[in-house]
Amino acid sequence: VEFLYCDLASMKSIRQFVQRFRAKNCPLHVLVNNAGVMLVPERKTEDGFEEHFGLNYLGHFLLTNLLLDKLKQSGTHSHNARIITVSSATHYVGELHLNDLQSRCSYSPHGAYAQSKLALVLFTYRLQHLLTANGSHVTANVVDPGVVNTELYKHVFWVVKVFKWMTSWLFFKTPEEGASTSIYAAVSPEMEGAGGCYLYNEKRTKSADVAYDEELQRRLWTESCKMVGISDESSRVP
């Protein structure tokens, strides 16, 4: 195990991380996009993005795109490289505001968090479409870990914190249990060659209806490329 520092809230840090990783000339078989914040007060990343959208979504969008060529080189016909992105059941109530992705008009911690998680599902489906169109030996799937007992809840109301403290043993998964579906997506032979799936409790399930809107997927991808400063290679793919 080797640690390389990467701050997903910083586009500069992401690019520096990718440079350091490339310098090692190692293959990349599995990428798990798992960083996140939840219900934080209104604040911005160093690049000026609303924190939920900037860290939870744009950071992973940039990181994945900068590592795509390495993933494509590492995957083979019999052993695809795998991209696993961690979303949340909150995406079911999320709304994507393409004209206000930074939640500047009306900020709601719950709304901003749900939007970032919906964006991750839309991103995964569009990414898999592009990978398939290019004949790449890489798959992209999205995971719902469930309700997990971690420090992610530190910004919720105190009443919720008390409830969590009293009932976590009954309603919350342990971190190990919460990681199980990501691990399943990363290493299970059953997932070999399977992409564009939404997984919960190690089973394929249906995501929110809006997540399957291909036009919305395309528009979000194009806008995301502009925001992080990379070329939109997908424009040539229907």
NORURJO-V924709 format. One record per backbone hydrogen bond with DSSP energy under -1.0 kcal/mol. NH is the residue of the N-H (numbers start at 0). CO is the residue of the C=O. Records with the same first field share a line. If there is no record, write none. Layout:
NH = CO  CO
This chain:
9 = 6
13 = 9
14 = 10
15 = 11
16 = 12
17 = 13
18 = 14
19 = 15
20 = 16
21 = 17
22 = 18
23 = 20
24 = 21
30 = 81
32 = 83
44 = 48
47 = 44
50 = 42
53 = 49
54 = 50
55 = 51
57 = 52
58 = 53
60 = 56
61 = 57
62 = 58
63 = 59
64 = 60
65 = 61
66 = 62
70 = 66
71 = 67
72 = 68
73 = 69
74 = 70
75 = 78
80 = 136
81 = 28
82 = 138
83 = 30
84 = 140
85 = 32
86 = 142
90 = 87
91 = 88
92 = 89
93 = 90
99 = 96
102 = 99
111 = 107
112 = 108
113 = 109
114 = 110
115 = 111
116 = 112
117 = 113
118 = 114
119 = 115
120 = 116
121 = 117
122 = 118
123 = 119
124 = 120
125 = 121
126 = 122
127 = 123
128 = 124
129 = 125
130 = 126
131 = 127
132 = 128
133 = 129
134 = 131
135 = 130
137 = 135
138 = 80
140 = 82
141 = 196
142 = 84
143 = 198
148 = 172
149 = 147
153 = 150
155 = 152
160 = 156
161 = 157
162 = 158
163 = 159
164 = 160
165 = 161
166 = 162
167 = 163
169 = 166
170 = 166
171 = 167
172 = 146
177 = 173
178 = 174
182 = 178
183 = 179
184 = 180
185 = 181
186 = 182
187 = 183
190 = 187
191 = 188
193 = 190
195 = 139
198 = 141
199 = 202
202 = 199
204 = 197
210 = 207
211 = 208
212 = 209
216 = 212
217 = 213
218 = 214
219 = 215
220 = 216
221 = 217
222 = 218
223 = 219
224 = 220
225 = 221
226 = 222
227 = 223
228 = 224
229 = 224
232 = 230
234 = 231
235 = 232
236 = 233
